């Protein structure tokens, strides 16, 4: 499941004219290769019940960034949850090339 960023994060953005001030959002991301690895990682970090951010597989992260792009975002800034190295690697290797 990939949450719709319009719902709680940037929904107000597409109600404003081009060039109007927009609310900045810097979500925390936790990425894993597949659902099983994601579940394991969530349990390891103690966030199996959720957290204020996105715990996603790489394909879900691609969909999330696409949704932000679809509402006019040109830049996607995030923080890797607990500086998780795999999150950074997956984002660089699998997500970013989809938007190059």
URBELJO-V274777 format. One line per field, one symbol per residue. ss: DSSP state (@ for helix, = for strand, . for the rest). psi: psi as a letter, one per 20 degrees, with the letter a starting at -180 (. if undefined). burial: # if it has 24 or more other ideal C-beta (glycine too) atoms within 12 Angstrom, else .. A space follows every 50 residues. Layout:
BEGIN
ss->???
psi->???
burial->???
END
This chain:
BEGIN
ss->....@@@@@@@@@@@...........======..@@@@@@@@@@@..... ...====@@@@@@@@@@@@@.......===@@@.@@@@@@@@@@@@@@@.
psi->poqohhgigkhhgjiqqpiqpqpppnqpqoqrhrgghgggggghikkhir rnaporrghhhggghhgghhjjpipoprpppkkoghggghgghhgghij.
burial->....#...##..#...........#.######.....#..##..#..... ..######.###.##.##..#.#..#.#.##..#.##..##..##.....
END
